[in-house]
Amino acid sequence: MEMMQQSRSSAITVFIAESNYLNCQLLESTLRRKNRAIAIVGSEIGRERSLTFIEKRQPDVALISAQLEGGDLDGYHLISELRSMQCPTRAVLLLGSRERDLVIDAFRCGAHGVIFRDERIETLRRCIRAVHDGQVWANSEQLRYLLDALYHSMPPSFRQSARLELLSKRQADVVRLVAQGMTNRDVAAELGLSEHTIRNYLFEIFNRVGVSTRVELVRFYMHNAHHEQLAG
């Protein structure tokens, strides 16, 4: 099913992947109501059809239910496929349960945010706007889940290695923003610096703390945040 809406070019374009057509229609009508900042560009209930639509249209945000027409975890598979395709669309996973492993797996698959079915519609709108702006949508409890999962996924030698104290305040700010999911452009805008300067900072940071990728840098930050929580 595809329902198109003419809207201003500045509106956030959103695609909905749900478990049935009724849920699609309910979400579409609710998100459209009195909100011109969000434009629903289509909806589907099947993983393959959703993937085809997103790949072709590349909406800003895809709101994806964990359960689709094909099964309870089809939404996870859809998000993984979008990530493997390096699709620019940012995914938000819609969950009916707050179970720890379901939340962790959502972010592992590539979700930029998690929203629950018992939350208010305005919370969903804020989530869509935040994810569209390059942020990761997660509450403090979900962040604790991720910190714990990342910490236990590190090799023991890495857990005992570099600390944030090795970095200058500006370098630590860069690491913190990168760990929030920001791009170099986003970090530059946030700190009032050029992208070239941010790249230089990252080069220095990688050398100083002994990492070689952004993923390792996020793990480094998460480990230190976890350590500080325990110390506090």
N, C-alpha and C positions, 0 to 999 in steps of 0.2 A: 504494500500500500504506500502511496506517495501523495502527500498533500502539500501543495506549494503555497507560499504566501509572499506577496509583494511587500517589500519593506525598504526602509532606508538603508543605504549602503553601510552605514555605521553600525547597524544592528549586529549582534552576535548570532551567527548562523548555527543552528542546533539540529542534529539528527537524533531520532529516538529509536532504539532497538529494544523491543519488549517481548514478553512471553505470549501475548495474544493481542488481537486488534482492539479489544475493549480498553485494555490498559494503555495502548498507544493513543487512542482517542481521548482518554481521560487526561493523560499527561499533556497532550497537544493543547487541548482546550484550556487547561489550568495555566500552563505557561504563557499562552497567548493573552490571557485575560488581563486587560489594563496594563500591558507591558510591551512597549514598542522597542525596547532595547534588546529583546530576544526574538529572533525569527526562526520558526520551525520550518525546515526545508524538506523534511521527509521523515518517514517512519517505516519500520519493517519488523517482522517477527522471526525471520529466518537468518541464520548466521551468514550463509553464502550471499543471500540477496543484500543483506546489510553491508557486507564487505564490498560488494560490487558498487553499491550506491556511494559509500564513503570514498572508495578509491576514485570514482569518477567525479564526484562533486566536491570532495574535500571540505566539508563544513568545518567551522571553527572548533566545535565541541560535539562529541558523540556521547549521549546519555544512554548507557548500555546496562540492561538488566542482567544479573548473574544467570538467570534462567531465561532461555529463549525457546523457540519452538522445538529445537532439537534435543534439549536436555537441561538439567539443572546447572551445569557448569559451562554451557555454550558461550555465555558472555565472556568468561575468562579466555576461552579459545579465540574469540573474536578480537579481544584486546591484544592478545599475543601476536596474532596475525598482523594487526595494524602496526605494531611495533616492528615486527620483522620486515615489513614493507617500508619502514621509515616514513609512514604517512604523517603529514603535519597536523592532522586532526588530533585534538587532545581528548582523551577518554575519561569519563566519569562512570564508575561502576555503581549500580543501584542494587543494594543488598537488603534482604529481609531479615538477616541475622547479624548480630554484633560479635559473632564467634571470632576469636583471635586469629586463627589460622586462615579464615576466609578473608579477613582484612589484609593480613600480610601477603597472601597469595595475590590479592588484587594489585598491590603495588609491584610485586615481583613480575606480574604479567605485563606491567606497563601503564597501569591506571595513573592518572594525574590527580585523582580525587576519589573519595568514597562517600556515598550518601545513603542514608537508610530510609526505608519506606515509612517509618513512623515520624519522620521529621517534617517540619512545616514547609510549605511551598516557598516561603521567602528565604528559608535556609538553602533550598535547592537553587533558587535564583542567585543567591550570593555565591554559592559554590560554582555555578556556571561562569559567573563574571570573574571570579578569582582564578579559575583554571584557564579561562581565555586570556587573562593578563599574565600568564606564565607562572602562577603560583601552584603549589601543591596543596590540595584541600585535605587536611587531616587534623583531628582534634588532639588534645594532649594525650589521651589514652591510646589512640592509634599510633602516635609518635613513640610512645613507650614500647608498644609492640614492635615497631620497626627498629628502634634502638637495640632492643634485646635480641631480635633476630639477626641484625647486622653484627652485633658484638660476638655472638656465638658462631657466626659463619667465618670469622677471621682465624687465621692460624695463630697459635699461641705466641710465636715470636713477634707477630705484628701487634698483638694486644699490648705488649710490653715495650713497644718502640717509642717513636717520637710523640711529643706532647705539644699542645697549642702554645705553650709558653715559649717555644722556639721561634714563634712568629711575631712580627710587629703587629700593632693594633690594626693597621690598615690591611695587612695580609690576613689576619684573623677574620676581619670583616668580609673579605673576598671569599674565604673558605665558607663562612656561615651562609652567605647568599648563594653560592654554588650548591651547597647542601640543601637549600630550599628549592632547588630545581631551576634556578634562573640561568639563562643563557649569558654569554659574555656581554652581549648588548644590554640585557636587563641589568646586570651588575654594574656596568659602566654608567647607565642612567641613574641607578640608585645612589651611586657614590659620587656622581658628578665628574667622572673621568672618561677618557677615551677608551675604545675597545682595544687599541694597541697597548695602552698602559695596563689594562686588565690582563692581556695575554702575557705581558712581561712579568706581572705579579705572579701569575699561575706558573710560569716557567721557574721562577725563583722558589715558589712554594713547593713545587714538585721535587726540586733538588734538595730542599731543606728537610722535608719530612720523609723523603725516600719513597715516593709513589710515582706512577707513570701515567695514570689515567684519571679521569674525573670520578669514575666509580670508586677507585681506591681512595681518592681524596674525600669523597662522601663518607666512606667507611671510617677513615681516619677521624673525621669530624664527629661522627656518631659515637665512636669509641670514646673520644675525649669527653663528649657531652654525658655519656653514660658514667664515666669515671667521676666526673664532677658531681653528678647526682648522688652517687654512692658516698662520696666524700662529704657532701653537704648533709 
